[in-house]
Amino acid sequence: MAVLENAVASSGHAVREVACRDGAIRALVEAVEEGSPECREHAVAILLAMVRSCRDEHREAILREGAVPGLLELSVGGTWRAKEMAQHLLLLLRDCAADYGGRARHQKKKKHELVEQLMEEIDAEGASLRLVEEMVAKLKHDRSTSASSLSVDSQSFQKDSPRRRRRRLHHHPPPVVRPPRLLEVAVSLPCCSWRVRRQEATAMADAMIEERAALLGIDMSQIDLDSVQLPPGEDFGIVSDDEDLYQEDNLELDTGLGNIIIVDNLPVVPREKFEKLEGVIRKIYSQIGVIKEDGLWMPLDPDTQKTLGYCFIEYNTAQEAELAKEKTNGYKLDRAHIFAVSMFEDFDRFMRVPDEWAPPETKPYTPGENLQQWLTDEKARDQFVIRAGSDTEVLWNDARQLKPEPVHRRAFWTESFVQWSPLGTYLATVHRQGSAVWGGASTFNRLMRYAHPQVKLIDFSPGEKYLVTYSSHEPSNPQDPQRVVINIFDMRTGKIMRDFKGSADDFAVGGTGAVTGVSWPVFRWGGGRDDRYFARIGKSVVSVYETETFSLIDKKSLKVENVMDFCWSPTDPILALYVPELGGGNQPARVSLVQIPSKEELRQKNLFSVSDCKMYWQSNGDYLAVKVDRYTKTKKSTYTGFELFRIKERDIPIEVLELENKNDKIIAFAWEPKGHRFAVIHGDGPRPDVSFYSMRSGNNTGRVSKLTTLKGKQANALFWSPAGRYIILAGLKNFNGQLEFYNVDELETMAAAEHFMATDVEWDPTGRYVATAVTSVHEMENGFNIWSFNGKLLYRILKDHFFQFLWRPRPPSLLSPEKEEEIAKNLKKYSKKYEAEDQDVSMLLSEQDREKRKMLKDEWEKWVSRWKQMHEEEKLDRQNLRDGEASDEEEEYEAKEVEVEELLDVSEEVLSFDFEE
């Protein structure tokens, strides 16, 4: 392609030869659309040479091949050279490009007449109009510092029809205010010319109309578009998918210039030292990301021929530019030159700052909806959310009526998943633009948006004060790791309190991994529901931040050599750290308890011959269980034991627990919520054992004791009731949904059941009901079952393409422990009211059942009566068929068998026999 471009550029004969070849123009257009960056650059250069050599001859042929969409895309996303050539070619393809005089003025009057005739054709295909809008919008972003720079209000601009958008862009004058610093550079940059920007945007939209006109055989010179008046509010049926995104006055739009940074406070040097300074700058910034070709530009003072003390650097991605700003802002080149780095798109904010301060407008207070109103349900029901297909539904669990009651339903509510906040106040949805939270008992209005493009994961702080969002982005170099962006938002204001950027490797230390090797959640919250601290693990460090300033405690991380994992106490600011063996076993592994913020080590336990280690906190923070896999003396196998820490007792005593059979594999472990018991599934066979232990014993409360062992259970997962006492032994995956409801107080099985192919088991927050679900991991019988706590199936709902089931969490009870104990003692007195209500509902259901049975009985009797009447009406016909016999009773007839022989055919055939054999 490069050789062909050179030939075309050097010879007019070569241009004619290429143009005359069958399919040559089509091949060049396809190369512009689908080729590599270099190939696209060469192809557009050849097309430009053809149009320049003979515009009238080649223009129509290029338009007929549909070149405009590819040129629009190339003018925005191509190399610098390809962008310029594509923009020039688009202008030449305009019918008025050759004459900007009287003919241009005439065409200006004629062009708008084509809109009404062409819009239906464009709208019919859909893709053409969307491509024009996207390319024009992106070009406007790439060629301006913001949408507001064209004096177009973002809200009304987005709601306007495409025709009105183009007219507003064309008629509104650009602003003349410039930032005081770098004024001359902003004016001198070709990509910042307001006049060129307006012309290019209009040219691209007009070029698409020109192309459609050529395909339809319409003569542009005979059309006057100014005479066309569109109906008020006409949008040609194109409604924005994100209409609600443009209803806030302070909305900030992506400018498309996020990959450009400005580096200030550079040395001012003459032209002879220009290359040396450029080399130093390029060396520093090319280590952070890939700088585009011709992507580093230092302007010169035309009078002194010296640099102006700043430069522009354009990276391939916005993430690289943001990282460069973060890494080099404040970089000390020498004593006199400390870099001041800012994003190019930040100047849009500078331009919107008024010259004179004006007090902000005070908005009247309007009380919002009570977000805890759902807790006051008279029937004391719980809510849950499900996702099936494109629909997301919130429903009441109405166990009395044996069916769910709909609360709120919405299609395409989220683009990936939904998630309740820890206290049930908010429901979060995930979108390409970011995340949003919704709340209420039934309305579920949107409460706040958190802008984070391409967000993939979210996490709430335990007290719902903060929201953590995560996204990963592909690097420009495939060999580089993905770039990760993590934002921490204030839930109420939507403000970013702290952001973290880096490679995926920076966030992949420790943990089991979630997305592209990153351990999620990256930040783990501590200090209970006060949301005072959050921490992340790094290479030989644990970085603990406090939320008052969102900075490191004591401005430095906690150094722990080769730390592998950590976890917070659920109630106290205590960190449990695990460090594996070092030096080939010379330095033992250890588990340490560290108090925050003092960073004082409360307790430490050395562990020898350790293969693996897992830590489990009890929900009240009273106990910590450490499951330790150790090597045998031969190092060929492992065995498992438990180190049990009593956190609330003096000096934090540690107790060792080993199974009766050390070789048993630990399949699952779970603490009883708010209790002192725990359960373990252990064994190597297809039917493992389940053992229950207590941290208390009859004689000595400071010793662990075994309660019982259940032999040969089809279980591989444990699910305690949130209120304790009851547990479900579940056999998921290979066990095909076996369920055993077990009462740990009485040490007896309440019920055994099955939900075939169940993938999820989840208790409601009160411990009264259990949901089991089959998600779309399996193609058959998707849906969920609701069970009582003792294993009675209440109702079953089938849903195709079922993805998610989540109970709505409840906040902690406001009752004191003494009040709860009093209620438990007088439960019979309090329960009379609810037993009466249950009896009324039961009677109502019984009455409904009786009415239903009576209706079925009446329908059956009507059917029998109708058939008896028909039987009586056909009596004479039956008598005639029986040769006059009147009786219908079969017993009065004698059955006789009559054999009838009939000769069907006779044939003769001569058979030959071989007598010699």
VOKEDREN-406140 format. One record per residue (C-alpha): x, y, z. Coordinates in steps of 0.25 Angstrom, whole numbers, padded with zeros to 4 digits, always signed. Layout:
BEGIN
XYZ;...
END
This chain:
BEGIN
+0000+0000+0000;+0012+0009+0003;+0018+0007-0011;+0004+0010-0017;+0003+0023-0010;+0017+0027-0014;+0014+0023-0029;+0001+0031-0028;+0007+0043-0022;+0018+0044-0033;+0010+0041-0045;-0003+0046-0050;-0004+0034-0060;-0003+0025-0047;-0015+0032-0042;-0023+0029-0054;-0019+0015-0055;-0023+0012-0041;-0037+0019-0043;-0040+0011-0055;-0037-0002-0049;-0050-0010-0045;-0052-0010-0030;-0040-0002-0027;-0048+0009-0021;-0056-0001-0013;-0044-0008-0008;-0038+0006-0004;-0051+0009+0004;-0050-0004+0011;-0036-0002+0015;-0040+0011+0021;-0051+0004+0029;-0044-0009+0033;-0029-0008+0031;-0018-0006+0040;-0014+0008+0045;-0003+0009+0034;-0012+0003+0023;-0023+0013+0026;-0013+0024+0025;-0008+0020+0012;-0022+0017+0006;-0028+0031+0010;-0015+0037+0004;-0018+0030-0009;-0033+0034-0009;-0029+0049-0006;-0019+0049-0018;-0030+0043-0027;-0040+0054-0023;-0029+0065-0024;-0025+0060-0038;-0040+0061-0044;-0050+0064-0033;-0062+0063-0043;-0058+0050-0048;-0055+0042-0035;-0064+0049-0025;-0077+0042-0029;-0070+0028-0030;-0064+0030-0016;-0078+0034-0010;-0085+0022-0016;-0075+0013-0009;-0080+0018+0004;-0066+0024+0008;-0072+0035+0018;-0074+0026+0030;-0060+0021+0030;-0054+0035+0027;-0062+0040+0039;-0056+0030+0048;-0042+0032+0043;-0043+0047+0045;-0045+0044+0060;-0037+0032+0063;-0026+0031+0053;-0012+0035+0053;-0009+0050+0052;-0006+0049+0037;-0018+0041+0034;-0027+0050+0042;-0023+0062+0034;-0024+0055+0021;-0038+0049+0025;-0043+0063+0029;-0038+0069+0016;-0044+0058+0007;-0057+0060+0014;-0057+0075+0011;-0054+0072-0004;-0065+0062-0004;-0075+0073-0001;-0082+0079-0013;-0079+0093-0009;-0064+0091-0006;-0059+0095-0020;-0065+0109-0019;-0067+0116-0006;-0073+0128-0013;-0086+0130-0019;-0088+0115-0021;-0086+0112-0006;-0096+0123-0002;-0106+0117-0012;-0103+0103-0006;-0105+0107+0008;-0119+0111+0004;-0122+0098-0003;-0116+0088+0007;-0126+0089+0018;-0137+0085+0008;-0131+0071+0007;-0133+0068+0022;-0148+0064+0021;-0146+0055+0009;-0133+0048+0014;-0136+0047+0029;-0146+0036+0027;-0136+0028+0018;-0125+0030+0029;-0134+0027+0040;-0139+0014+0033;-0125+0009+0033;-0122+0014+0047;-0107+0011+0047;-0104+0023+0037;-0111+0034+0046;-0105+0028+0059;-0091+0028+0052;-0092+0042+0048;-0097+0046+0062;-0086+0038+0069;-0075+0043+0060;-0079+0058+0060;-0080+0057+0075;-0067+0050+0077;-0060+0060+0067;-0066+0072+0075;-0060+0066+0088;-0047+0063+0081;-0046+0077+0075;-0052+0085+0087;-0049+0086+0102;-0064+0083+0105;-0078+0083+0100;-0081+0096+0106;-0070+0103+0098;-0080+0103+0086;-0090+0111+0095;-0099+0099+0095;-0106+0095+0108;-0103+0080+0110;-0117+0077+0115;-0125+0084+0103;-0114+0080+0093;-0115+0065+0096;-0131+0066+0096;-0131+0073+0082;-0133+0066+0069;-0120+0063+0060;-0125+0074+0051;-0126+0084+0062;-0113+0080+0068;-0106+0083+0055;-0113+0096+0054;-0109+0101+0068;-0095+0097+0066;-0095+0105+0053;-0101+0117+0058;-0096+0119+0072;-0083+0127+0073;-0072+0121+0081;-0067+0127+0094;-0056+0136+0094;-0051+0134+0108;-0038+0127+0110;-0030+0122+0122;-0020+0133+0126;-0008+0123+0125;-0004+0117+0112;-0014+0126+0105;-0005+0127+0092;-0003+0112+0091;-0018+0109+0092;-0020+0119+0081;-0009+0113+0073;-0012+0098+0074;-0019+0094+0061;-0028+0085+0068;-0033+0096+0077;-0038+0105+0065;-0052+0109+0068;-0055+0113+0054;-0049+0100+0048;-0056+0092+0058;-0069+0097+0054;-0067+0096+0039;-0062+0081+0041;-0074+0077+0049;-0083+0083+0039;-0075+0078+0028;-0076+0064+0033;-0091+0064+0035;-0093+0070+0021;-0084+0060+0015;-0093+0049+0020;-0105+0056+0014;-0097+0058+0001;-0094+0043+0000;-0109+0039+0002;-0113+0049-0008;-0103+0043-0018;-0109+0029-0016;-0123+0034-0017;-0120+0041-0030;-0124+0055-0024;-0119+0068-0030;-0114+0076-0019;-0114+0089-0027;-0129+0088-0028;-0132+0087-0013;-0135+0098-0003;-0135+0093+0011;-0137+0106+0017;-0152+0105+0013;-0154+0092+0022;-0160+0095+0035;-0160+0083+0045;-0171+0080+0055;-0167+0086+0069;-0160+0075+0078;-0158+0066+0066;-0147+0056+0069;-0149+0046+0058;-0152+0035+0068;-0138+0035+0073;-0138+0036+0088;-0126+0035+0097;-0124+0022+0104;-0118+0031+0116;-0129+0042+0115;-0128+0043+0131;-0113+0046+0130;-0115+0060+0124;-0125+0065+0135;-0114+0071+0144;-0109+0085+0142;-0095+0082+0147;-0093+0070+0138;-0079+0069+0133;-0077+0062+0119;-0065+0055+0114;-0057+0064+0105;-0049+0053+0098;-0036+0060+0102;-0033+0052+0114;-0021+0046+0108;-0013+0059+0107;-0005+0066+0119;+0002+0079+0120;+0015+0079+0127;+0018+0093+0133;+0031+0099+0139;+0040+0094+0129;+0054+0101+0126;+0053+0112+0115;+0064+0108+0105;+0068+0114+0091;+0066+0106+0079;+0079+0099+0079;+0076+0092+0092;+0062+0089+0088;+0065+0074+0084;+0073+0072+0097;+0061+0076+0105;+0051+0069+0097;+0059+0056+0099;+0060+0058+0114;+0045+0060+0115;+0042+0048+0105;+0051+0039+0113;+0044+0043+0126;+0029+0041+0121;+0031+0029+0112;+0034+0021+0124;+0020+0023+0128;+0012+0020+0115;+0013+0020+0100;+0014+0034+0095;+0007+0036+0081;+0015+0039+0069;+0017+0054+0069;+0010+0054+0082;+0020+0063+0089;+0020+0077+0086;+0027+0089+0092;+0023+0103+0086;+0033+0113+0083;+0032+0128+0085;+0032+0134+0070;+0040+0146+0075;+0051+0140+0083;+0051+0126+0077;+0052+0120+0091;+0042+0110+0098;+0031+0116+0106;+0034+0107+0118;+0023+0096+0116;+0019+0085+0107;+0008+0076+0102;+0009+0061+0103;-0002+0052+0097;-0003+0037+0101;-0010+0026+0095;-0020+0025+0106;-0026+0034+0117;-0022+0024+0128;-0007+0026+0124;-0009+0041+0124;-0015+0041+0138;-0004+0032+0143;+0007+0041+0137;+0000+0053+0144;+0000+0045+0157;+0014+0041+0156;+0021+0053+0151;+0013+0065+0157;+0024+0071+0166;+0035+0064+0160;+0048+0071+0163;+0056+0073+0150;+0066+0082+0157;+0065+0092+0168;+0059+0103+0159;+0049+0094+0151;+0039+0086+0158;+0028+0080+0149;+0014+0085+0150;+0005+0075+0142;-0009+0076+0139;-0019+0070+0129;-0022+0077+0117;-0037+0076+0119;-0037+0082+0132;-0036+0096+0125;-0051+0094+0122;-0053+0096+0137;-0044+0108+0137;-0052+0115+0126;-0065+0113+0134;-0060+0121+0146;-0066+0135+0146;-0058+0147+0147;-0066+0152+0159;-0070+0143+0171;-0085+0141+0172;-0092+0134+0184;-0097+0120+0181;-0112+0119+0180;-0119+0114+0192;-0129+0103+0189;-0141+0101+0198;-0141+0088+0206;-0150+0077+0202;-0151+0065+0211;-0147+0052+0204;-0154+0038+0205;-0152+0030+0218;-0142+0020+0213;-0145+0011+0225;-0160+0011+0223;-0160-0003+0217;-0156-0008+0231;-0169-0004+0237;-0177-0014+0228;-0189-0018+0237;-0187-0033+0233;-0172-0032+0237;-0169-0037+0223;-0155-0037+0216;-0152-0032+0202;-0143-0039+0192;-0138-0035+0178;-0137-0045+0166;-0131-0043+0152;-0137-0052+0141;-0134-0048+0126;-0134-0033+0125;-0143-0031+0137;-0140-0028+0151;-0151-0029+0161;-0152-0026+0176;-0163-0034+0183;-0168-0036+0197;-0167-0050+0203;-0181-0053+0207;-0180-0067+0213;-0195-0066+0218;-0200-0065+0204;-0190-0075+0199;-0185-0066+0188;-0177-0053+0186;-0184-0040+0185;-0178-0030+0174;-0172-0017+0179;-0164-0011+0167;-0160-0016+0154;-0152-0010+0143;-0146-0015+0130;-0131-0013+0127;-0129-0007+0141;-0115-0011+0141;-0104-0015+0131;-0098-0026+0139;-0102-0029+0154;-0109-0022+0166;-0105-0022+0180;-0111-0018+0193;-0104-0009+0203;-0100-0016+0216;-0111-0010+0224;-0121-0011+0213;-0123+0004+0211;-0119+0004+0196;-0119-0004+0184;-0108-0002+0175;-0108-0004+0160;-0096-0004+0150;-0095+0003+0137;-0084+0006+0126;-0084+0021+0131;-0083+0017+0146;-0091+0012+0157;-0105+0017+0163;-0112+0015+0176;-0127+0014+0178;-0135+0014+0191;-0149+0013+0197;-0160+0004+0201;-0167+0003+0187;-0163+0014+0178;-0148+0012+0177;-0144+0025+0172;-0130+0028+0168;-0123+0035+0180;-0109+0037+0174;-0100+0034+0163;-0085+0031+0164;-0078+0033+0150;-0067+0023+0147;-0066+0019+0133;-0066+0004+0130;-0068+0000+0145;-0068-0015+0147;-0068-0017+0162;-0074-0009+0174;-0073-0011+0189;-0080-0004+0201;-0073+0000+0214;-0080-0007+0226;-0087+0006+0231;-0091+0010+0217;-0084+0023+0217;-0075+0020+0205;-0075+0012+0192;-0063+0006+0185;-0063+0004+0170;-0053-0003+0161;-0050-0003+0146;-0039-0009+0138;-0034-0004+0124;-0027-0010+0113;-0013-0004+0111;-0008+0001+0098;+0003-0009+0098;-0002-0023+0099;+0010-0028+0107;+0007-0018+0118;-0002-0021+0130;-0016-0016+0130;-0018-0002+0136;-0027-0002+0149;-0035+0010+0154;-0041+0009+0168;-0050+0021+0173;-0056+0023+0187;-0068+0031+0187;-0076+0038+0199;-0089+0031+0198;-0098+0044+0201;-0090+0054+0193;-0085+0046+0181;-0071+0052+0183;-0059+0044+0181;-0051+0044+0194;-0039+0036+0189;-0035+0029+0176;-0024+0019+0173;-0018+0016+0160;-0008+0006+0155;-0006-0007+0148;-0013-0020+0151;+0000-0026+0157;-0001-0015+0168;-0014-0019+0173;-0012-0034+0171;-0004-0037+0184;-0011-0047+0193;-0025-0052+0193;-0031-0062+0183;-0033-0053+0171;-0046-0047+0165;-0044-0040+0151;-0031-0042+0143;-0024-0047+0156;-0028-0035+0165;-0032-0039+0179;-0046-0033+0182;-0049-0026+0190;-0036-0019+0189;-0039-0010+0201;-0045-0017+0213;-0052-0009+0224;-0049-0009+0239;-0054-0003+0252;-0068-0008+0251;-0080+0000+0245;-0072+0013+0248;-0065+0012+0235;-0052+0018+0241;-0042+0010+0235;-0039+0002+0222;-0027-0005+0217;-0020-0012+0206;-0009-0022+0205;+0004-0019+0197;+0017-0025+0195;+0022-0027+0209;+0013-0016+0214;-0001-0014+0219;-0006+0000+0216;-0016+0005+0226;-0024+0017+0223;-0033+0026+0232;-0046+0032+0226;-0044+0045+0233;-0033+0050+0224;-0033+0037+0214;-0018+0036+0217;-0009+0026+0223;-0009+0025+0238;+0004+0032+0242;+0007+0035+0228;+0013+0021+0226;+0009+0007+0223;+0011-0005+0233;+0023-0013+0228;+0021-0028+0230;+0031-0036+0222;+0025-0045+0212;+0011-0043+0217;+0001-0052+0210;-0013-0049+0215;-0020-0041+0226;-0034-0039+0231;-0041-0029+0240;-0049-0032+0253;-0064-0030+0250;-0066-0021+0262;-0052-0016+0266;-0040-0009+0259;-0032-0021+0260;-0024-0027+0248;-0021-0042+0247;-0008-0044+0239;-0003-0057+0232;+0012-0058+0229;+0017-0071+0222;+0030-0078+0225;+0043-0071+0220;+0057-0076+0217;+0053-0091+0214;+0046-0093+0227;+0057-0087+0236;+0047-0075+0239;+0033-0081+0243;+0020-0076+0238;+0012-0067+0248;-0001-0061+0251;-0001-0047+0258;-0012-0039+0263;-0009-0024+0262;-0017-0012+0269;-0020+0000+0260;-0017+0011+0260;-0006+0009+0270;+0000-0003+0262;+0002-0010+0275;+0004-0025+0273;-0006-0032+0283;-0003-0046+0280;+0006-0055+0271;+0006-0070+0269;+0018-0077+0261;+0014-0088+0252;+0023-0099+0247;+0023-0107+0234;+0011-0099+0229;+0006-0102+0215;-0006-0093+0215;-0014-0084+0225;-0028-0078+0225;-0034-0069+0236;-0049-0068+0240;-0054-0058+0250;-0067-0060+0258;-0078-0050+0255;-0076-0043+0268;-0061-0043+0268;-0061-0052+0280;-0053-0063+0274;-0043-0065+0262;-0041-0079+0256;-0028-0081+0248;-0029-0093+0239;-0015-0098+0237;-0010-0109+0227;+0003-0115+0231;+0013-0124+0224;+0016-0138+0230;+0030-0141+0233;+0032-0147+0219;+0026-0135+0212;+0018-0144+0203;+0004-0141+0209;-0002-0131+0218;-0012-0131+0230;-0021-0120+0236;-0023-0114+0250;-0029-0101+0256;-0023-0090+0265;-0034-0084+0272;-0032-0070+0278;-0041-0065+0289;-0040-0050+0286;-0048-0044+0298;-0041-0052+0309;-0029-0047+0316;-0016-0049+0308;-0024-0055+0297;-0021-0070+0300;-0020-0079+0288;-0025-0094+0287;-0021-0104+0278;-0032-0114+0272;-0028-0126+0263;-0038-0135+0257;-0039-0150+0261;-0034-0154+0248;-0023-0144+0244;-0023-0148+0230;-0037-0143+0227;-0039-0132+0217;-0046-0120+0222;-0057-0117+0212;-0064-0105+0219;-0064-0097+0232;-0074-0088+0238;-0076-0080+0251;-0090-0079+0257;-0094-0065+0256;-0094-0058+0270;-0091-0071+0276;-0080-0080+0281;-0081-0092+0273;-0075-0095+0259;-0077-0107+0249;-0067-0114+0240;-0069-0123+0228;-0058-0133+0227;-0054-0146+0220;-0049-0151+0207;-0060-0160+0203;-0072-0156+0195;-0080-0155+0208;-0072-0147+0218;-0075-0145+0232;-0080-0132+0239;-0075-0129+0253;-0080-0118+0263;-0072-0112+0273;-0074-0102+0284;-0064-0092+0290;-0070-0095+0304;-0072-0107+0312;-0080-0111+0324;-0068-0112+0334;-0059-0102+0327;-0064-0090+0319;-0049-0088+0314;-0048-0101+0307;-0053-0105+0293;-0062-0118+0293;-0068-0126+0282;-0084-0127+0282;-0086-0138+0272;-0082-0143+0258;-0091-0147+0247;-0086-0158+0239;-0087-0160+0224;-0095-0147+0219;-0097-0142+0205;-0092-0128+0208;-0081-0119+0204;-0086-0106+0209;-0091-0100+0222;-0101-0089+0224;-0104-0084+0238;-0117-0077+0241;-0114-0062+0244;-0120-0064+0258;-0112-0077+0261;-0117-0090+0266;-0121-0095+0252;-0112-0099+0240;-0114-0105+0226;-0104-0116+0222;-0105-0114+0207;-0100-0123+0196;-0097-0113+0184;-0091-0116+0170;-0088-0131+0170;-0098-0134+0181;-0109-0129+0172;-0116-0120+0183;-0117-0129+0195;-0122-0121+0207;-0123-0125+0222;-0129-0115+0232;-0122-0118+0245;-0125-0113+0260;-0112-0111+0267;-0119-0108+0280;-0126-0122+0280;-0115-0129+0271;-0126-0134+0262;-0130-0133+0248;-0143-0126+0245;-0145-0129+0230;-0137-0134+0218;-0141-0129+0205;-0135-0127+0191;-0135-0115+0181;-0129-0122+0169;-0117-0115+0163;-0117-0104+0173;-0106-0094+0172;-0109-0084+0183;-0114-0085+0198;-0118-0072+0205;-0125-0069+0219;-0133-0057+0220;-0128-0047+0230;-0137-0051+0241;-0134-0066+0240;-0149-0070+0238;-0148-0074+0223;-0138-0080+0213;-0137-0078+0198;-0130-0088+0189;-0128-0084+0175;-0124-0090+0162;-0117-0080+0153;-0114-0079+0139;-0101-0087+0141;-0111-0099+0138;-0120-0098+0126;-0132-0106+0133;-0141-0102+0144;-0136-0088+0146;-0143-0081+0158;-0144-0082+0173;-0151-0089+0185;-0155-0082+0198;-0154-0091+0210;-0157-0090+0225;-0146-0090+0235;-0150-0105+0238;-0150-0110+0224;-0164-0108+0219;-0165-0104+0204;-0174-0092+0204;-0174-0088+0189;-0166-0090+0176;-0164-0080+0165;-0158-0083+0152;-0151-0073+0143;-0144-0074+0130;-0130-0069+0130;-0130-0067+0145;-0117-0059+0149;-0118-0054+0163;-0126-0055+0177;-0122-0046+0188;-0130-0044+0201;-0130-0029+0206;-0122-0028+0218;-0127-0022+0231;-0120-0012+0240;-0116-0017+0254;-0128-0017+0264;-0130-0004+0273;-0134-0013+0285;-0124-0014+0296;-0119-0029+0300;-0128-0028+0312;-0140-0024+0305;-0138-0036+0295;-0136-0045+0306;-0149-0040+0313;-0157-0042+0299;-0151-0056+0298;-0156-0060+0312;-0170-0054+0310;-0171-0059+0295;-0184-0066+0298;-0190-0053+0302;-0185-0046+0290;-0188-0057+0280;-0203-0058+0283;-0205-0046+0274;-0198-0052+0263;-0204-0066+0265;-0217-0059+0264;-0213-0052+0251;-0208-0065+0245;-0220-0073+0249;-0229-0062+0241;-0220-0063+0229;-0221-0079+0230;-0236-0078+0231;-0236-0068+0219;-0227-0078+0211;-0236-0089+0216;-0249-0082+0211;-0242-0079+0198;-0238-0093+0196;-0253-0098+0200;-0258-0088+0189;-0248-0093+0179;-0252-0107+0182;-0267-0104+0181;-0265-0097+0168;-0258-0109+0162;-0269-0118+0168;-0279-0110+0161;-0272-0110+0148;-0271-0125+0149;-0286-0127+0151;-0289-0118+0140;-0281-0126+0131;-0287-0139+0135;-0301-0133+0134;-0298-0129+0120;-0293-0142+0115;-0305-0149+0122;-0314-0140+0113;-0306-0144+0101;-0307-0158+0104;-0322-0158+0105;-0324-0150+0092;-0316-0161+0085;-0324-0173+0091;-0332-0175+0078;-0320-0175+0069;-0313-0186+0078;-0326-0194+0078;-0326-0194+0063;-0312-0198+0062;-0315-0210+0071;-0326-0215+0062;-0337-0210+0071;-0331-0214+0084;-0335-0204+0094;-0326-0207+0106;-0312-0200+0108;-0307-0210+0118;-0296-0218+0113;-0299-0230+0123;-0312-0233+0116;-0305-0237+0103;-0297-0249+0099;-0284-0248+0092;-0282-0258+0081;-0269-0260+0073;-0271-0262+0058;-0259-0267+0050;-0259-0263+0035;-0249-0269+0025;-0247-0262+0012;-0238-0266+0001;-0230-0254-0003;-0220-0260-0014;-0215-0273-0021;-0201-0273-0028;-0193-0285-0034;-0178-0285-0034;-0169-0296-0040;-0157-0299-0031;-0145-0306-0036;-0137-0315-0027;-0122-0320-0029;-0122-0335-0027;-0107-0336-0029;-0105-0330-0015;
END
